[in-house]
Amino acid sequence: MLEIIPIPAFADNYIWLLRKENRGVVVDPSDAGPVIAYVERERIELAAILATHHHGDHVGGIRALLARRDVPVFGPAREVIPGRTHALAQGDAIVVPGIDLALEVLDIPGHTAGHIAYVARDEQAPLLFCGDTLFAAGCGRLFEGTPAQMVASLDKLASLPDSTQIYCGHEYTLANLRFATAVEPVNRLLRQRETREKAKRDRGMATLPATMAEERATNPFLRIDEPPVRAAAERHAGHSLDGRAAVFAEIRAWKNAF
Ligand SMILES: [Zn+2]
């Protein structure tokens, strides 16, 4: 059976450890220290490394992990990933060594230009590893892409089934929900979700994985077609907004300053 364990790193990063018996694969190892501590304590053999994008707080631990054990490194073809052995892009399918997990690759540019996501579709609930593109109740900043690219990437992720389990790169959920409530105060599901997520944090748990159903219901960046979200964006902008990318861009700019 596959277990998925969050290894916290830095202030709010999660390194996802996919564990099958005594073998493990890490997604976005920002820092080698917490990974090494975990695999040594649990006697896990590291079998592969997956990267979603090139930011240091996602790939910074790869070299030190490779120095300890030489394993394949899967990462986006269009970005520089330390030690990468397998360059991936939209439509690629891989079977992750050690844990025999079949994953599909999606191109999701916006946060970075070559950002990819990994989807396991053959699970009962699909698994999505989406780095810094879709967060629980939020999305990543646009460092290298345009609003139109990010909207297309989020649309691609939002087309996955309701049951999809979302494993993203940071614990930003409570701050994202505060912003989501400012955008859409009439959405009662936001308050319910905030209560649920706060209870998890109070117990020291990760709020993740999120599900696609709850993202569609509460994430303002997936709700740009909802009249209250569009109206809030236009109020914030002080004028009407032409098109989905413009609504998205306004909400993203609002969040950046929130
Ligand atoms: Zn990033």
py3Dmol code that shows the C-alpha trace and the ligand (Angstrom):
import py3Dmol

protein = """\
ATOM      1  CA  MET A   1       0.000   0.000   0.000  1.00  0.00           C
ATOM      2  CA  LEU A   2       1.196   3.483  -0.857  1.00  0.00           C
ATOM      3  CA  GLU A   3       1.505   5.952   2.009  1.00  0.00           C
ATOM      4  CA  ILE A   4       2.046   9.654   1.450  1.00  0.00           C
ATOM      5  CA  ILE A   5       3.797  11.447   4.272  1.00  0.00           C
ATOM      6  CA  PRO A   6       4.460  15.189   4.613  1.00  0.00           C
ATOM      7  CA  ILE A   7       7.997  16.008   5.716  1.00  0.00           C
ATOM      8  CA  PRO A   8       7.951  19.643   6.850  1.00  0.00           C
ATOM      9  CA  ALA A   9      10.936  21.751   5.783  1.00  0.00           C
ATOM     10  CA  PHE A  10      11.900  25.396   6.252  1.00  0.00           C
ATOM     11  CA  ALA A  11       9.053  27.603   7.511  1.00  0.00           C
ATOM     12  CA  ASP A  12       6.156  26.196   5.498  1.00  0.00           C
ATOM     13  CA  ASN A  13       7.412  23.790   2.802  1.00  0.00           C
ATOM     14  CA  TYR A  14       6.252  20.211   2.491  1.00  0.00           C
ATOM     15  CA  ILE A  15       8.437  17.520   0.989  1.00  0.00           C
ATOM     16  CA  TRP A  16       6.094  14.660   0.060  1.00  0.00           C
ATOM     17  CA  LEU A  17       7.447  11.197   0.768  1.00  0.00           C
ATOM     18  CA  LEU A  18       5.701   8.431  -1.179  1.00  0.00           C
ATOM     19  CA  ARG A  19       6.327   5.253   0.725  1.00  0.00           C
ATOM     20  CA  LYS A  20       5.722   1.661  -0.280  1.00  0.00           C
ATOM     21  CA  GLU A  21       7.005  -0.792   2.314  1.00  0.00           C
ATOM     22  CA  ASN A  22      10.655   0.111   2.856  1.00  0.00           C
ATOM     23  CA  ARG A  23      11.103   2.168  -0.300  1.00  0.00           C
ATOM     24  CA  GLY A  24      10.464   5.868  -0.645  1.00  0.00           C
ATOM     25  CA  VAL A  25      10.338   8.575  -3.274  1.00  0.00           C
ATOM     26  CA  VAL A  26      10.437  12.276  -2.457  1.00  0.00           C
ATOM     27  CA  VAL A  27       8.685  15.094  -4.284  1.00  0.00           C
ATOM     28  CA  ASP A  28      10.356  18.534  -4.202  1.00  0.00           C
ATOM     29  CA  PRO A  29      13.099  17.946  -1.614  1.00  0.00           C
ATOM     30  CA  SER A  30      13.832  21.519  -0.620  1.00  0.00           C
ATOM     31  CA  ASP A  31      16.232  20.389   2.077  1.00  0.00           C
ATOM     32  CA  ALA A  32      18.068  17.061   2.428  1.00  0.00           C
ATOM     33  CA  GLY A  33      18.322  17.130   6.241  1.00  0.00           C
ATOM     34  CA  PRO A  34      14.708  16.330   7.147  1.00  0.00           C
ATOM     35  CA  VAL A  35      14.521  13.678   4.381  1.00  0.00           C
ATOM     36  CA  ILE A  36      17.685  11.917   5.568  1.00  0.00           C
ATOM     37  CA  ALA A  37      16.496  12.047   9.182  1.00  0.00           C
ATOM     38  CA  TYR A  38      13.173  10.497   8.185  1.00  0.00           C
ATOM     39  CA  VAL A  39      14.510   7.725   5.946  1.00  0.00           C
ATOM     40  CA  GLU A  40      17.181   6.766   8.494  1.00  0.00           C
ATOM     41  CA  ARG A  41      14.711   6.622  11.339  1.00  0.00           C
ATOM     42  CA  GLU A  42      12.190   4.615   9.307  1.00  0.00           C
ATOM     43  CA  ARG A  43      14.838   2.512   7.494  1.00  0.00           C
ATOM     44  CA  ILE A  44      13.534   3.562   4.094  1.00  0.00           C
ATOM     45  CA  GLU A  45      15.590   3.169   0.935  1.00  0.00           C
ATOM     46  CA  LEU A  46      15.300   6.258  -1.268  1.00  0.00           C
ATOM     47  CA  ALA A  47      14.383   5.088  -4.796  1.00  0.00           C
ATOM     48  CA  ALA A  48      13.787   8.278  -6.794  1.00  0.00           C
ATOM     49  CA  ILE A  49      13.347  12.042  -6.635  1.00  0.00           C
ATOM     50  CA  LEU A  50      10.627  14.034  -8.397  1.00  0.00           C
ATOM     51  CA  ALA A  51      10.735  17.797  -8.954  1.00  0.00           C
ATOM     52  CA  THR A  52       7.884  20.067 -10.079  1.00  0.00           C
ATOM     53  CA  HIS A  53       9.887  23.247 -10.764  1.00  0.00           C
ATOM     54  CA  HIS A  54      13.320  24.782 -10.339  1.00  0.00           C
ATOM     55  CA  HIS A  55      12.898  26.996  -7.255  1.00  0.00           C
ATOM     56  CA  GLY A  56      15.499  26.432  -4.551  1.00  0.00           C
ATOM     57  CA  ASP A  57      12.856  25.697  -1.934  1.00  0.00           C
ATOM     58  CA  HIS A  58      11.834  22.680  -4.050  1.00  0.00           C
ATOM     59  CA  VAL A  59      15.118  21.311  -5.410  1.00  0.00           C
ATOM     60  CA  GLY A  60      17.698  22.593  -2.892  1.00  0.00           C
ATOM     61  CA  GLY A  61      18.169  19.202  -1.231  1.00  0.00           C
ATOM     62  CA  ILE A  62      18.650  17.106  -4.384  1.00  0.00           C
ATOM     63  CA  ARG A  63      22.469  17.285  -4.595  1.00  0.00           C
ATOM     64  CA  ALA A  64      22.943  16.248  -0.978  1.00  0.00           C
ATOM     65  CA  LEU A  65      20.494  13.351  -1.389  1.00  0.00           C
ATOM     66  CA  LEU A  66      22.308  12.189  -4.548  1.00  0.00           C
ATOM     67  CA  ALA A  67      25.663  12.372  -2.748  1.00  0.00           C
ATOM     68  CA  ARG A  68      24.285   9.877  -0.262  1.00  0.00           C
ATOM     69  CA  ARG A  69      22.534   7.630  -2.767  1.00  0.00           C
ATOM     70  CA  ASP A  70      22.491   7.756  -6.571  1.00  0.00           C
ATOM     71  CA  VAL A  71      18.844   7.619  -7.676  1.00  0.00           C
ATOM     72  CA  PRO A  72      16.927   8.792 -10.763  1.00  0.00           C
ATOM     73  CA  VAL A  73      15.772  12.403 -10.725  1.00  0.00           C
ATOM     74  CA  PHE A  74      12.598  13.259 -12.657  1.00  0.00           C
ATOM     75  CA  GLY A  75      11.923  16.900 -13.453  1.00  0.00           C
ATOM     76  CA  PRO A  76      10.603  19.423 -15.962  1.00  0.00           C
ATOM     77  CA  ALA A  77      12.352  19.371 -19.344  1.00  0.00           C
ATOM     78  CA  ARG A  78      12.233  23.163 -19.685  1.00  0.00           C
ATOM     79  CA  GLU A  79      13.936  24.003 -16.381  1.00  0.00           C
ATOM     80  CA  VAL A  80      17.351  23.430 -14.830  1.00  0.00           C
ATOM     81  CA  ILE A  81      16.969  20.733 -12.168  1.00  0.00           C
ATOM     82  CA  PRO A  82      20.073  19.508 -10.284  1.00  0.00           C
ATOM     83  CA  GLY A  83      21.011  15.930 -11.203  1.00  0.00           C
ATOM     84  CA  ARG A  84      18.025  15.465 -13.497  1.00  0.00           C
ATOM     85  CA  THR A  85      18.120  12.101 -15.297  1.00  0.00           C
ATOM     86  CA  HIS A  86      14.597  12.156 -16.805  1.00  0.00           C
ATOM     87  CA  ALA A  87      13.337  15.324 -18.546  1.00  0.00           C
ATOM     88  CA  LEU A  88       9.545  15.428 -18.592  1.00  0.00           C
ATOM     89  CA  ALA A  89       6.824  17.389 -20.363  1.00  0.00           C
ATOM     90  CA  GLN A  90       3.079  17.293 -21.064  1.00  0.00           C
ATOM     91  CA  GLY A  91       1.841  13.828 -21.991  1.00  0.00           C
ATOM     92  CA  ASP A  92       4.815  11.896 -20.647  1.00  0.00           C
ATOM     93  CA  ALA A  93       3.995   8.821 -18.597  1.00  0.00           C
ATOM     94  CA  ILE A  94       6.392   7.312 -16.086  1.00  0.00           C
ATOM     95  CA  VAL A  95       6.422   4.442 -13.643  1.00  0.00           C
ATOM     96  CA  VAL A  96       8.253   5.621 -10.547  1.00  0.00           C
ATOM     97  CA  PRO A  97      10.955   3.115  -9.615  1.00  0.00           C
ATOM     98  CA  GLY A  98      10.821   1.499  -6.197  1.00  0.00           C
ATOM     99  CA  ILE A  99       7.148   2.221  -5.620  1.00  0.00           C
ATOM    100  CA  ASP A 100       5.800   1.182  -9.066  1.00  0.00           C
ATOM    101  CA  LEU A 101       3.492   4.178  -9.267  1.00  0.00           C
ATOM    102  CA  ALA A 102       2.264   5.223 -12.725  1.00  0.00           C
ATOM    103  CA  LEU A 103       2.252   8.996 -13.145  1.00  0.00           C
ATOM    104  CA  GLU A 104       1.221  11.293 -15.964  1.00  0.00           C
ATOM    105  CA  VAL A 105       2.888  14.630 -16.529  1.00  0.00           C
ATOM    106  CA  LEU A 106       1.036  17.898 -17.122  1.00  0.00           C
ATOM    107  CA  ASP A 107       2.644  21.172 -18.211  1.00  0.00           C
ATOM    108  CA  ILE A 108       1.323  23.895 -15.904  1.00  0.00           C
ATOM    109  CA  PRO A 109       3.310  27.085 -16.633  1.00  0.00           C
ATOM    110  CA  GLY A 110       2.642  30.323 -14.761  1.00  0.00           C
ATOM    111  CA  HIS A 111       4.461  30.223 -11.416  1.00  0.00           C
ATOM    112  CA  THR A 112       7.552  29.247 -13.406  1.00  0.00           C
ATOM    113  CA  ALA A 113       7.805  28.826 -17.180  1.00  0.00           C
ATOM    114  CA  GLY A 114       8.398  25.074 -17.173  1.00  0.00           C
ATOM    115  CA  HIS A 115       6.441  23.983 -14.087  1.00  0.00           C
ATOM    116  CA  ILE A 116       4.993  20.466 -14.314  1.00  0.00           C
ATOM    117  CA  ALA A 117       2.522  18.450 -12.252  1.00  0.00           C
ATOM    118  CA  TYR A 118       2.362  14.700 -11.658  1.00  0.00           C
ATOM    119  CA  VAL A 119      -0.979  12.868 -11.645  1.00  0.00           C
ATOM    120  CA  ALA A 120      -1.627   9.283 -10.577  1.00  0.00           C
ATOM    121  CA  ARG A 121      -4.912   8.447 -12.265  1.00  0.00           C
ATOM    122  CA  ASP A 122      -5.172   4.759 -11.522  1.00  0.00           C
ATOM    123  CA  GLU A 123      -5.770   5.315  -7.811  1.00  0.00           C
ATOM    124  CA  GLN A 124      -9.377   5.327  -6.600  1.00  0.00           C
ATOM    125  CA  ALA A 125      -8.898   8.979  -5.799  1.00  0.00           C
ATOM    126  CA  PRO A 126      -6.368  10.458  -8.230  1.00  0.00           C
ATOM    127  CA  LEU A 127      -3.240  11.952  -6.673  1.00  0.00           C
ATOM    128  CA  LEU A 128      -1.950  15.335  -7.819  1.00  0.00           C
ATOM    129  CA  PHE A 129       1.478  16.759  -7.015  1.00  0.00           C
ATOM    130  CA  CYS A 130       1.332  20.346  -8.226  1.00  0.00           C
ATOM    131  CA  GLY A 131       4.210  22.186  -6.499  1.00  0.00           C
ATOM    132  CA  ASP A 132       3.502  25.916  -6.320  1.00  0.00           C
ATOM    133  CA  THR A 133       0.747  26.182  -8.944  1.00  0.00           C
ATOM    134  CA  LEU A 134      -2.454  25.221  -7.115  1.00  0.00           C
ATOM    135  CA  PHE A 135      -2.461  25.655  -3.336  1.00  0.00           C
ATOM    136  CA  ALA A 136      -5.229  24.804  -0.915  1.00  0.00           C
ATOM    137  CA  ALA A 137      -7.538  27.818  -1.315  1.00  0.00           C
ATOM    138  CA  GLY A 138      -4.918  29.682  -3.356  1.00  0.00           C
ATOM    139  CA  CYS A 139      -2.385  29.596  -6.165  1.00  0.00           C
ATOM    140  CA  GLY A 140       1.263  30.435  -6.716  1.00  0.00           C
ATOM    141  CA  ARG A 141       2.601  33.832  -7.662  1.00  0.00           C
ATOM    142  CA  LEU A 142       3.373  34.522 -11.301  1.00  0.00           C
ATOM    143  CA  PHE A 143       7.157  34.733 -11.363  1.00  0.00           C
ATOM    144  CA  GLU A 144       7.702  33.686 -14.980  1.00  0.00           C
ATOM    145  CA  GLY A 145       4.314  33.309 -16.643  1.00  0.00           C
ATOM    146  CA  THR A 146       1.336  35.379 -17.726  1.00  0.00           C
ATOM    147  CA  PRO A 147      -2.140  35.444 -16.169  1.00  0.00           C
ATOM    148  CA  ALA A 148      -3.512  33.702 -19.295  1.00  0.00           C
ATOM    149  CA  GLN A 149      -0.966  30.868 -18.890  1.00  0.00           C
ATOM    150  CA  MET A 150      -1.807  30.452 -15.212  1.00  0.00           C
ATOM    151  CA  VAL A 151      -5.540  30.409 -15.916  1.00  0.00           C
ATOM    152  CA  ALA A 152      -4.990  27.679 -18.532  1.00  0.00           C
ATOM    153  CA  SER A 153      -2.845  25.705 -16.066  1.00  0.00           C
ATOM    154  CA  LEU A 154      -5.426  26.014 -13.279  1.00  0.00           C
ATOM    155  CA  ASP A 155      -8.200  25.036 -15.732  1.00  0.00           C
ATOM    156  CA  LYS A 156      -6.200  21.923 -16.596  1.00  0.00           C
ATOM    157  CA  LEU A 157      -5.866  20.976 -12.922  1.00  0.00           C
ATOM    158  CA  ALA A 158      -9.507  21.821 -12.191  1.00  0.00           C
ATOM    159  CA  SER A 159     -10.592  19.370 -14.890  1.00  0.00           C
ATOM    160  CA  LEU A 160      -9.379  16.497 -12.678  1.00  0.00           C
ATOM    161  CA  PRO A 161     -12.087  14.611 -10.743  1.00  0.00           C
ATOM    162  CA  ASP A 162     -13.653  15.962  -7.529  1.00  0.00           C
ATOM    163  CA  SER A 163     -11.995  13.180  -5.535  1.00  0.00           C
ATOM    164  CA  THR A 164      -8.465  14.216  -6.602  1.00  0.00           C
ATOM    165  CA  GLN A 165      -6.136  14.492  -3.609  1.00  0.00           C
ATOM    166  CA  ILE A 166      -4.019  17.630  -3.955  1.00  0.00           C
ATOM    167  CA  TYR A 167      -0.478  17.604  -2.571  1.00  0.00           C
ATOM    168  CA  CYS A 168       1.019  21.066  -3.000  1.00  0.00           C
ATOM    169  CA  GLY A 169       4.309  22.546  -1.862  1.00  0.00           C
ATOM    170  CA  HIS A 170       3.413  24.823   1.047  1.00  0.00           C
ATOM    171  CA  GLU A 171       1.240  25.116   4.144  1.00  0.00           C
ATOM    172  CA  TYR A 172      -0.491  28.370   3.200  1.00  0.00           C
ATOM    173  CA  THR A 173      -4.071  27.241   3.717  1.00  0.00           C
ATOM    174  CA  LEU A 174      -5.233  29.429   6.617  1.00  0.00           C
ATOM    175  CA  ALA A 175      -3.772  32.629   5.147  1.00  0.00           C
ATOM    176  CA  ASN A 176      -5.310  31.707   1.774  1.00  0.00           C
ATOM    177  CA  LEU A 177      -8.711  31.182   3.376  1.00  0.00           C
ATOM    178  CA  ARG A 178      -8.555  34.621   5.025  1.00  0.00           C
ATOM    179  CA  PHE A 179      -7.977  36.138   1.595  1.00  0.00           C
ATOM    180  CA  ALA A 180     -10.662  33.965  -0.029  1.00  0.00           C
ATOM    181  CA  THR A 181     -13.141  35.231   2.570  1.00  0.00           C
ATOM    182  CA  ALA A 182     -12.246  38.844   1.735  1.00  0.00           C
ATOM    183  CA  VAL A 183     -12.957  38.113  -1.949  1.00  0.00           C
ATOM    184  CA  GLU A 184     -16.141  36.122  -1.414  1.00  0.00           C
ATOM    185  CA  PRO A 185     -17.631  36.844   2.029  1.00  0.00           C
ATOM    186  CA  VAL A 186     -20.988  35.378   0.961  1.00  0.00           C
ATOM    187  CA  ASN A 187     -19.497  31.903   0.471  1.00  0.00           C
ATOM    188  CA  ARG A 188     -20.502  29.981   3.601  1.00  0.00           C
ATOM    189  CA  LEU A 189     -18.357  27.000   2.641  1.00  0.00           C
ATOM    190  CA  LEU A 190     -15.317  29.180   3.319  1.00  0.00           C
ATOM    191  CA  ARG A 191     -16.148  29.530   7.019  1.00  0.00           C
ATOM    192  CA  GLN A 192     -16.832  25.805   7.315  1.00  0.00           C
ATOM    193  CA  ARG A 193     -13.536  25.016   5.665  1.00  0.00           C
ATOM    194  CA  GLU A 194     -11.632  27.483   7.836  1.00  0.00           C
ATOM    195  CA  THR A 195     -13.004  25.780  10.975  1.00  0.00           C
ATOM    196  CA  ARG A 196     -11.944  22.365   9.635  1.00  0.00           C
ATOM    197  CA  GLU A 197      -8.469  23.488   8.604  1.00  0.00           C
ATOM    198  CA  LYS A 198      -7.827  25.395  11.853  1.00  0.00           C
ATOM    199  CA  ALA A 199      -8.644  22.263  13.824  1.00  0.00           C
ATOM    200  CA  LYS A 200      -6.020  20.339  11.827  1.00  0.00           C
ATOM    201  CA  ARG A 201      -3.370  23.002  12.449  1.00  0.00           C
ATOM    202  CA  ASP A 202      -4.252  23.130  16.166  1.00  0.00           C
ATOM    203  CA  ARG A 203      -3.458  19.402  16.292  1.00  0.00           C
ATOM    204  CA  GLY A 204      -0.156  19.997  14.478  1.00  0.00           C
ATOM    205  CA  MET A 205      -1.396  18.319  11.288  1.00  0.00           C
ATOM    206  CA  ALA A 206      -0.940  19.387   7.686  1.00  0.00           C
ATOM    207  CA  THR A 207      -4.123  20.749   6.111  1.00  0.00           C
ATOM    208  CA  LEU A 208      -3.191  18.744   3.005  1.00  0.00           C
ATOM    209  CA  PRO A 209      -4.108  16.926   0.915  1.00  0.00           C
ATOM    210  CA  ALA A 210      -6.987  19.085  -0.215  1.00  0.00           C
ATOM    211  CA  THR A 211      -9.587  17.686  -2.587  1.00  0.00           C
ATOM    212  CA  MET A 212     -10.522  19.152  -5.943  1.00  0.00           C
ATOM    213  CA  ALA A 213     -14.147  19.327  -4.791  1.00  0.00           C
ATOM    214  CA  GLU A 214     -13.273  21.644  -1.913  1.00  0.00           C
ATOM    215  CA  GLU A 215     -10.975  23.724  -4.150  1.00  0.00           C
ATOM    216  CA  ARG A 216     -13.736  24.230  -6.686  1.00  0.00           C
ATOM    217  CA  ALA A 217     -16.034  25.322  -3.839  1.00  0.00           C
ATOM    218  CA  THR A 218     -13.655  27.662  -2.008  1.00  0.00           C
ATOM    219  CA  ASN A 219     -10.565  28.623  -4.027  1.00  0.00           C
ATOM    220  CA  PRO A 220     -11.081  32.115  -5.526  1.00  0.00           C
ATOM    221  CA  PHE A 221      -8.546  31.380  -8.280  1.00  0.00           C
ATOM    222  CA  LEU A 222     -10.695  28.471  -9.482  1.00  0.00           C
ATOM    223  CA  ARG A 223     -13.863  30.573  -9.096  1.00  0.00           C
ATOM    224  CA  ILE A 224     -13.146  33.455 -11.478  1.00  0.00           C
ATOM    225  CA  ASP A 225     -16.323  32.582 -13.434  1.00  0.00           C
ATOM    226  CA  GLU A 226     -18.536  32.953 -10.333  1.00  0.00           C
ATOM    227  CA  PRO A 227     -20.421  36.274 -10.372  1.00  0.00           C
ATOM    228  CA  PRO A 228     -19.501  37.263  -6.756  1.00  0.00           C
ATOM    229  CA  VAL A 229     -15.790  36.657  -7.446  1.00  0.00           C
ATOM    230  CA  ARG A 230     -15.851  38.617 -10.686  1.00  0.00           C
ATOM    231  CA  ALA A 231     -17.779  41.444  -8.973  1.00  0.00           C
ATOM    232  CA  ALA A 232     -15.243  41.568  -6.129  1.00  0.00           C
ATOM    233  CA  ALA A 233     -12.365  41.737  -8.631  1.00  0.00           C
ATOM    234  CA  GLU A 234     -14.072  44.580 -10.497  1.00  0.00           C
ATOM    235  CA  ARG A 235     -14.756  46.469  -7.251  1.00  0.00           C
ATOM    236  CA  HIS A 236     -11.112  46.061  -6.285  1.00  0.00           C
ATOM    237  CA  ALA A 237      -9.943  47.206  -9.722  1.00  0.00           C
ATOM    238  CA  GLY A 238     -12.387  50.126  -9.744  1.00  0.00           C
ATOM    239  CA  HIS A 239     -13.512  49.313 -13.297  1.00  0.00           C
ATOM    240  CA  SER A 240     -14.991  46.451 -15.310  1.00  0.00           C
ATOM    241  CA  LEU A 241     -12.672  43.634 -16.324  1.00  0.00           C
ATOM    242  CA  ASP A 242     -12.623  42.104 -19.765  1.00  0.00           C
ATOM    243  CA  GLY A 243     -12.137  38.360 -19.719  1.00  0.00           C
ATOM    244  CA  ARG A 244     -11.143  35.610 -17.336  1.00  0.00           C
ATOM    245  CA  ALA A 245      -7.406  36.351 -17.397  1.00  0.00           C
ATOM    246  CA  ALA A 246      -8.101  39.950 -16.354  1.00  0.00           C
ATOM    247  CA  VAL A 247     -10.282  38.791 -13.442  1.00  0.00           C
ATOM    248  CA  PHE A 248      -7.603  36.307 -12.419  1.00  0.00           C
ATOM    249  CA  ALA A 249      -4.833  38.935 -12.693  1.00  0.00           C
ATOM    250  CA  GLU A 250      -6.774  41.376 -10.504  1.00  0.00           C
ATOM    251  CA  ILE A 251      -7.361  38.782  -7.783  1.00  0.00           C
ATOM    252  CA  ARG A 252      -3.724  37.671  -7.949  1.00  0.00           C
ATOM    253  CA  ALA A 253      -2.522  41.297  -7.612  1.00  0.00           C
ATOM    254  CA  TRP A 254      -4.966  41.830  -4.708  1.00  0.00           C
ATOM    255  CA  LYS A 255      -3.597  38.743  -2.954  1.00  0.00           C
ATOM    256  CA  ASN A 256       0.011  39.883  -3.487  1.00  0.00           C
ATOM    257  CA  ALA A 257      -0.742  42.992  -1.423  1.00  0.00           C
ATOM    258  CA  PHE A 258      -3.164  41.395   1.059  1.00  0.00           C
TER     259      PHE A 258
END
"""
ligand_1 = """\
1
ZN
Zn 8.122 27.993 -6.405
"""
view = py3Dmol.view(width=600, height=400)
view.addModel(protein, "pdb")
view.setStyle({"model": 0}, {"cartoon": {"style": "trace"}})
view.addModel(ligand_1, "xyz")
view.setStyle({"model": 1}, {"stick": {}})
view.zoomTo()
view.show()
